[in-house]
Amino acid sequence: MSDIGETFKILKEIGRAKKAYNLTESTALLDQLGIEYTSKNDGIHLIITSKDGFIDFWPSTGKYYDRMNEKHGRGVFRLLKLIGITLEK
């Protein structure tokens, strides 16, 4: 395999590792905060129950979709802000 091919292979592995880390950490944070959710596809897709309805969340990428307001966003901390949870620093 060429040098470029090896580089892309390494980058792909780094991306997979990052997604696995995000999945684990984001899900653990939701559990720690006691946020209710339903897990689909072995935890790849979470459906969060909020006071305003349901929010689809993909913890590996951080993407979320608020069904009620039809808003997309990214990031577990932005998701927490959307559902009214603030974390102290």
PLY file of the C-alpha trace (Angstrom):
ply
format ascii 1.0
element vertex 89
property float x
property float y
property float z
element edge 88
property int vertex1
property int vertex2
end_header
0.00 0.00 0.00
1.24 3.48 -0.77
2.10 6.11 1.82
-1.12 7.99 1.08
-3.15 4.81 1.51
-1.50 4.12 4.85
-2.18 7.69 5.96
-5.88 7.39 5.12
-6.06 4.05 6.92
-4.55 5.62 10.05
-6.92 8.60 9.84
-9.89 6.27 9.52
-8.81 4.38 12.65
-8.40 7.66 14.55
-11.93 8.66 13.51
-13.34 5.34 14.69
-11.57 5.66 18.03
-12.89 9.23 18.50
-16.45 8.15 17.75
-16.18 5.25 20.20
-14.84 7.62 22.87
-17.63 10.15 22.22
-20.26 7.41 22.39
-18.99 6.14 25.74
-18.43 9.53 27.38
-21.63 11.21 26.18
-23.79 8.27 27.22
-22.05 8.11 30.60
-22.70 11.84 31.13
-26.40 11.41 30.39
-26.52 8.46 32.81
-24.66 10.44 35.48
-27.15 13.30 35.20
-30.13 10.94 35.32
-31.48 11.90 31.91
-34.11 9.51 30.59
-33.51 8.02 27.18
-34.30 5.00 25.07
-31.36 3.31 23.40
-31.63 2.14 19.78
-29.09 0.34 17.57
-26.87 -0.72 20.48
-26.60 2.83 21.82
-25.77 4.53 18.53
-29.11 6.38 18.58
-30.65 7.66 21.80
-34.14 9.08 22.10
-34.20 11.52 24.99
-37.43 12.35 26.77
-37.62 16.03 27.67
-40.39 18.26 28.98
-40.96 19.55 25.43
-41.04 16.16 23.69
-38.45 13.89 22.21
-34.91 14.62 21.07
-32.96 12.25 18.86
-29.29 12.10 19.81
-26.38 10.30 18.20
-23.64 10.34 20.87
-20.84 9.13 18.61
-21.10 12.26 16.46
-22.79 14.57 18.95
-25.62 15.34 16.53
-29.09 15.93 17.94
-32.51 16.72 16.52
-35.29 18.33 18.54
-38.48 16.88 17.07
-40.80 19.50 18.56
-38.90 22.57 17.35
-37.32 20.87 14.33
-33.85 22.08 15.37
-30.58 20.35 14.59
-27.41 20.84 16.56
-24.17 19.23 17.66
-22.55 18.64 21.00
-23.65 16.97 24.19
-23.24 20.19 26.19
-25.44 22.13 23.75
-27.97 19.32 24.03
-27.92 19.63 27.81
-28.44 23.39 27.52
-31.38 22.76 25.17
-33.12 20.56 27.74
-32.41 23.04 30.54
-29.45 21.46 32.33
-26.46 23.60 33.18
-23.21 22.19 34.50
-21.08 24.06 37.00
-17.45 24.61 36.11
0 1
1 2
2 3
3 4
4 5
5 6
6 7
7 8
8 9
9 10
10 11
11 12
12 13
13 14
14 15
15 16
16 17
17 18
18 19
19 20
20 21
21 22
22 23
23 24
24 25
25 26
26 27
27 28
28 29
29 30
30 31
31 32
32 33
33 34
34 35
35 36
36 37
37 38
38 39
39 40
40 41
41 42
42 43
43 44
44 45
45 46
46 47
47 48
48 49
49 50
50 51
51 52
52 53
53 54
54 55
55 56
56 57
57 58
58 59
59 60
60 61
61 62
62 63
63 64
64 65
65 66
66 67
67 68
68 69
69 70
70 71
71 72
72 73
73 74
74 75
75 76
76 77
77 78
78 79
79 80
80 81
81 82
82 83
83 84
84 85
85 86
86 87
87 88
